[in-house]
Amino acid sequence: MIQLTLIRIEGYGPWTLTLGNDREHLLQILQARLYSDLQTQFSKSNGLVFFNRFDEMFAITNGIDIDKHKEILNTINSSYNDLEISMSIGRGITPYKAHLDAYNSRNLSNLKVRDSLVPMNNNGYVQIMHIDVDHFTSKISKKLSPYEISALIFNLYAKLVNEFIKHDALVFFLGGDNFMVPSNGVSKEDTLYVLDNIAKEFGITLKCGIGKGKNARIAASMATNALDTIRDMRKEGKIERIYEQSCL
């Protein structure tokens, strides 16, 4: 079971209108700063925050209870007096189900921190994939302009989202050519099938590290280490597209 927290700026649209027409730079600064502050606070408790929309984020929060959520929210609110920020906690056997539970718990209460109605069981864990494009700098970035590269990456991002959501996994763009996928319940075989089909469609090669751990930071660390292991193996002539590491 995975725990996911939906973090949202409430009433964001109407609030932005109070800033006047020359507001866009202020909003971009605010969103970047809020993401940084939330990532800082949740990572201290071994959570990991991902952008959804810029006024809404998801955090993988296994091991972080409702009291800690309230503490984090109080810390954040002390720096953002003009904003109303809410957190809704969800749990499920897959990331997609956990995100639906978070959304449903949000609709059941007007509290600023809302807990899931689904209890966490003793089998809670996080599985995360770290995916990147092979030889991106040497084979792709030298052939395309910066904007053409962005177009390629965002098309790839959309394809990954559309394919992995069929397996109840959520895909997030990290920057560069890197993606992270909370993916509890998705097998190595299913992952290979999805990535091979996408790679053929885009004419690229993808590699993927899969990590499992009791919380988000451990799982992400395992996934990145698995990705680094693939690189090390290739130096020795061993070709692997997917490698998995777990500390469960």
N, C-alpha and C positions, 0 to 999 in steps of 0.2 A: 504493500500500500504506500502511495506517495501523498504527501501533503503539499498543497499549493495555495498561495495567498494572492488574492486579487487586490491590487492597490490602485486606488482611483482618486483623481482630483474631482471633487464634487462641484457641480455648477460651473465648470471651467469655461464653457462658451460664453455665458452671460458675464462672467467676471472679466474675461479678456476685453469685452467691449467698454469696460469702465476705464481702460488704460489709454483710450484715444487712438487715433489712426497710426501714429508713429510708435507702434507697440511691438512689432515683430522681433526686433533684436532683444527686447526685454523678455519676451516669451521663450525665445531660444536659450537665452542665458538661464532663465528660471528652470526650464525642463532639464537642461544638462546638469545644473546644480542639484536639483531634486534627485535625479537618478544617481548622481555621485554620492549624495548623503544617504539615500536608501541602501545603496550597495555597501557603503561603509558600515552602516548599522547592522544590516542582516548578515554580512559576512563575519562579523564578530561572533555571531552565534552559529556559524557554519551554514548559513543560508546563501542563496545565490539569486540575484535579481536580473530579470530580462525585460527589455522593452516589449510592450505589445503595441499600443499606440503611445504617443508621447505623453498624453495625459492619463495613461493607464499602463500598469506594469504587472508582471507576474513574478512572484518569488517562490522558489522551491524551499520549503521551510520545515522539512522533517526535523523533529527534535526541538522545535521552537513552540512553546506553549502560548496560550492566549495572554497570560500575564506579561510575558516577554514582548509579545506584539504590542500590548498597550504601552509598555515602557519605551519601545522604539518609536511608536507614534507620538508619544509625549515629547520625546527628544526632537523629532522632526518638526512638530508643530511649534516648538519654541523658536524655530528659525523662519517659519512661514506663517506669520500671524494672519495674513489676509486670505489664506487658502483653507479650504475644508478638505481634509484627506481622510479616506476611509480604507479599512482593510477587512477583507472577507476571507475566511479560512475554509478551504475545501479539502476533502480526502477522497481517494478512490483507488481502484486497482490499476488504473492507467492515468497518465497525465490529463488526457482529455476529460475523463470522468471526474477527476479531482477539480478541474477548472469549472465544470458544470456545477459541481457541488458548491464551490465557492460562489458562483453566480447565484445559485438558489438560496444560499444562506444570506447573501446580501439582500435578497428580496423579502426575507422573513423578519428583518429587524431594522430599526432606525439607529442602532448603536454604531459608533464609529469603528469599533472592532467587533466583528461578528464571527462566532465560532461555528464550525461545521456541526451538523447533527449526526454525522458519521463518526463513531469513535475510532481512534487509531489502534490498530492491533499490534501484536508483538512481531508481526512479519513485515513491519514497515521498512522500506529501503528506497534508495534512489538509483535509477539507471539513467546514465547520460551518455549520448554519443557526441564525439567531436569529429566533425567532417571537414576535410579541406580538399582543394583541387590540386592534383599532382602537377608539379613543374609549372606552377602558375606564372612565376616571374620570367622564367627562361623561354617558355613556349607560347604564352598568351599575352602577357603584358607588353612584350616587345613588338607584337603584331597589331595591337589595337590601340586606339587613342584612349585617354583616361575615361572619357564619357562612354565610349563603346564598351570598355571593360565594365563600367557600372551597369550598363544595360544587360550585359551577359550575366553578371552576378545576380541582379534582381530577377531576371527570368529564371535563373537556376534556383533562387530562393523560393519563388512562387511554385516551381515544379516540386521541390522538396516538400513544401508545405502541403500541396495537394496530394502527394503520394503518401506521406507519413501520417496524415490525419486519418487515412483509411485504416491505419493500425493504432489509432488513438494516441499518437505521439504528437508533440508540439515542437515546431522548428523555430529557432531564433537566429538571426544574423548577428555575428559578433564583430564584423568588420573585416576588411581585406578579402580573403577567400575562405573564411572560416564560419562554420555554423555549429551550434550546439542543439541537441535534441533530447529533452527529457523523454524517456522511451520505455518506461516500465512495461513489461509484457511483450515487447517486440524481440523476436528471436534473431540470432546472428544470421540464420538462413534467410529470413524475410528481409533483413537489412541488406544483405548482399544482392538479393533479387531486385530490390528497389533501386539501389545505387547503380547496378549494372545497366538496368534499363535507362536510367537517366543519363548515365555516362555515354551510352550509345547515341541517344537522341541529341546530346549537345556536342558530341565529338571530343570529349574530355575523359580523363581518368580521375576517379574519386577514391580517396582512402578514408578510413573511419576507425577511430579508437573508441571502444565501448568500455565504460567504467561503471562499477557497482559499489555502493557504499551505504553506510547508515545515514548519511546526510549529503546535502548537495555539494559541498566543497570537496568532500572525499571522493564522491562519484566523478566530479569534473576533473579532479586531479588524476584519478585513475584513467579516465578517458584520454586526457592529454598525454599522460605517460605511455598509454597504449599506442597513441599516434606517433610519439617519438620512437617507440620500439619498432614500429613499421619502418621508419626511416633508417634506423640502425641496422635492421635486418637486410634492407636493400643494399647497404654498403657491403654486406657479406654475400650478396648475390641471391638472397632469399626474398622472393616477391610475395607479399601478403597485402590484400586490399583491406582486410578487416582483422583487427586484433582486439582481444577482450581481456580485461583485468578486473579482479574483484578482491575486496578485502572483507567480504561478509563472512 
